């Protein structure tokens, strides 16, 4: 990549068009009410929302892979669409990554893509193959939730033109799921704090890349998840962030080793690990899984960040230059956009 190593889309503004499509799981049943509410929430804040055809929730995916890839490509290449926002993740977005029209996307201006969970399967190649900055943050279903003190809403992050600092919120929350389809406040379930494994302090700077372990691990060793090659083209080390959704600790350990062997951490300055509700194994905890796979790297590892399947969500921009500081009462990350 000549010039700047990361292409940051134009700052998102009210009046811009947001495309809603389901590259993975669609929407069915009472969940339709939640997604409709979220669409109206965005429109109420001044955004023009276009809903695509690939939204059906009757199967594992919203449509055949070719149709999902075509709709996603169209939205990403459309200069009138500033952002693409899936309703949520799912299971098998990996089936469309090689069906996207990468030539058309290479010729297009970068578009914001936002989401987490299975959506990380798309965010990683969009960043590593095209150089586009992408947002690992709330999916559409979570976008109306109020942001706790210390964090920043993904809409504000995508609108930023300079440095954005977020701090440990101290909050451990949960979804209301479908108990209240109009919910805009997280369900508080406890408190938590970022922690450096093994103690000590951290002060590192690098370009962000990462996502859900169970999904991005399947990209490792393919042209769609070659983080090592991407990192070699950068102007700084990387800061790799990862989070476990639901696999037990041994499965997570195995996947982390796979990422390590694929070179994901070869140019890393630190690793950030999200808070998780994924189960331990009879003979291994989730934290032990991280140490088993990554402890040998001699890299600082910060755990229990709000970056995954335990809300609230600290949005991170893949490709952004970020400084991470964990020192005493200071637990913050500053991302530079622009």
N, C-alpha and C positions, 0 to 999 in steps of 0.2 A: 504494500500500500504506500503510494507516494504521498508526501505531505503529512497532514495530521493523521495520527494512527486511528482515530475514532471519528466517525461522522455523527454528529449530534443533530437530531431533527429540530426543526424550527420550534421555538417555544410555543407550547399549547395555550390557546386563548379561548375564552368564551366567544361563541360564534363559529369556531372551528367544527368540522364534521368528524364525528367518531363513528367508526364502523364496528358493528357488533356481529360477530360470526363465531361459530363453535368449531374450532379445528379438531376438537376431541369430543367430549361428551356434550350432548344437546340438552334440551330442557323439556320436562314433562310434568304432568300432574300439578300439584300446588306450587311447585317451583316456578311455574310459568308466572304466577302472581308476583313472586319475588322479583323475577327478572323484569317484568313489566313495571313494577314500582321503581326499580333501579334506573330503567330507561327514562322514566318520567322525572326522576330525581336529577339526572344529568340535563335533561331538557329544561328543567326549572332553573338550572344554573347557567343557562344560555348556550348550551352546546347543541349542535345539530346532530341528531343520532340517526344513522342509517342501519337498519336491521337486515341482515342477509338472509338467504334462503336456507343455509345450512344451520338449522336450529333444532331439528327433530330429536326428541329425547326418548324415543321408543326402543332404541338399540344401544349398543356399546358406544357407537359414534353417531354423530348427527347426520351423516350422509356417507356414501362411498368415498374412499380416499381421494379419488380423482376429482370429485366434485368439491370436496373440502379444500383441496390444494388449489383448484382453479379460483374459488371464491376468495381465499386468502391472498393469492397472488394478485387478483384484480384489485382488492382493497389496498394492498400495500403499494401497488404501482399507480394507483389513482391519485393524481396531484391534488384533488379536491378532498381527499380523506387524510386528516392529520394524525389520526391515531386509530389503532385497531385494538379492541377490548373484548376478549372472550367472556362468556358468562361465568365460566369457571374452568377447571382443568378436566380431568378424566383419566383415561387409561392408555390409549394407543395413538397419541399424536405422532409417534415415530413413524407410522405408516405413510405419512404424507411428505416427510422431509425431502425425499428424493423425487417427489412429483411436483414440487414448486418450480416455477419457471425462474431459475436463478439468473439467467441472462437478462430477462426483463427486469428483475429486481436490481441487478447490477447497474442497469441503465437508469433506474428511477432514483429520485431524491429519497433520502431516508424518511421513514414514517415511524412514529412511536408505536411500539407494541408493548402491551402491559399484561401482566398476569403472573401466576406462580403455579406450583404443582406440575401437572403434565404440560403446562404451557412453557415451562423451562426447556422442554424438548425443542421448542421453536426459538426461544430467545437465544440460546447458546449459538446455534449455527447462524442466525441473523447477525450476531455480533462478530463471531470468529470468521465467517466467510465473507460478509459484506462490509464489516467494520461499523455497522449501525449500532448506536447506543440503544439499548432496550431496557425496559423497567421491570424488575422483579418486585412486584407489589400486588396490591389488591386486585382480584378479578372483579368483573362487573357486580357480581352478587354481594361483594363486600364494600364496594365503593361508597355507599351512603353512610357507612359507620363513621362516627366522629373520631377524630384522631386524639389520643391522649397527649398530655403535656410531654414535651421532649421529642416527639416524632413529628413528621411532616406528611401531609396527604400526598399521594402520588400525583394528583392533579397539580399541586403546587410545585412539586419537584420537576414535573415535565414542563412547567411554565418558567422555571428559573433560568437565569442567564449568567449566574455567577456561582459563588460558593454557597452550599446549603449544609448546615450542621444539624445533626440529630443526636439525641442523647438517650441513654437508657431510660425507658419510661417507668420501669419498676413494676409494670402491670402484667399479670398473667390473666388472660381472658378466654372466652369461649364464644362460639356462635349461638345465636338463638335458633339457628336452622330454620324450621318452618313454624316454630311456635308463634312467631310474629313476623309476617312477610314484610312489614313496614318498619322493621327495627332499624334504628340509627345509632344505638348505643351498644357497645360490647357488653357481654355478660362477664362481670368481674368474678374471677374464681380464686385469685391469690396474688402474691407478689413474687418477684424474682429479680435477679441482677446478673449482668454479664460477669464472667469469671475467667481469669487466665489459668489454664490448666498448669499445675505445678507451681503456681504463684508467680510473683514478680510483676513487672510492668510491661506495657507494649506501647510503642510509638513508631508506626510504620506507614509508608506511603506506597500505593501501587494502584494498578487499574483492576477494577472489579470484574469478576466472572464467577458464575456458579449457578446453583439451583437445587432442585429436589434430587436427592441421591438416587432414589429408585428409578428416576427417569433419565437423568443425564448420564448415569453410568452406562446405559445402553448405547450412548453416542460415542463413548471412548473407543479409540482405535478405528473410528470411521472418519470420512471426510467432513462429517457434520459435527464433530466434537473434538477437533484437533487443537486443543488448547495450547499444547506445547509449541506448535508451529505459529499460532497466533501470538503467543507471548514473545516469541523470538523477534517479531516485527515491531514490538512496542518500544516506547521511549522510557519505560519504567518497569519495575517488577510487577507482578500481579498480586492481588489479594483475592484468594479463592474463598467463596462462602458456600456452604452446603447445609442441607437440612433433611432429616429423615421424616417421612410421612407415616408409615405404618409397618414396615418390615421389622422383624425382630433383630436383636443386636448382632447375631452371627451373620445374617444376610447383609446388614449394613456394613459390617466389618469386611465382608468379601467384596462388596461393591467399592468401598473406599480403597482397598488394596488394588482393585482393578484400575481405578482412577490414578492411583500412584504409579502403577506400572505403565500407564498410558502417557505419563509425563505431565499430568495436570498440575503438579506442584513443583516442577523443575525450576521455574522462574518466580516462585512465590516468595513474598516477604512475610506472609502470615496466612493463617486459615481461620475463618469465622464459622462457627457451627450454631445452627438455630436450636432453640428450645424445642423439645419433642415430647409427644405422648406415645411414641412408638414403643412397643414392649421390649423389655429386657429378655435375654435368653436365660435358661436355667443356670448356665455357667459363664455368662458374660452380660454386663450391663451396657447400655448405649454409650456411656462415657468410656468404658473399657474398650469398646469397639473402635472408637476414635483413636484412643491411645495405641491400640495394637497396630492399626494401619498407618497412622500418621506420626506417632511418637518418635519413630526413627528418623524423621526428616529434619530434626533440630530446627523446627520453625515454631514461633509462638502460635498457640492455639487458644482462641477466645471462644467460650461456649455460652449457651443460653441467651443468644440474641433473638430479637423478635423478627425473625426472617423466614417464617415457614408456616407450618400447620398448627401452631399454637398462637392465636392472635393476642394482641394487635400486631399490625404489620409495619415494619421499618422498611420502606421501599429503597431498593438499591438499583443504581443504573449500571448495567453491564457496560464496560468500557470506560466509565468515568474514572478520573484520577481521584483517589480517596485517601485521606489520612485517618488512621484509626489510633485512638489514644485510650488506653486503660491504665490509669495511674491514680491510686487512692480513690478519692470521690469523683474523679473525672473518668467518665465512660462515654465516649462520643466518637462519631464518624462524620467527617466533612467531605462532601463530594463536590467536585468542581465541574461545572457545566458551562460550555461556551468556549 
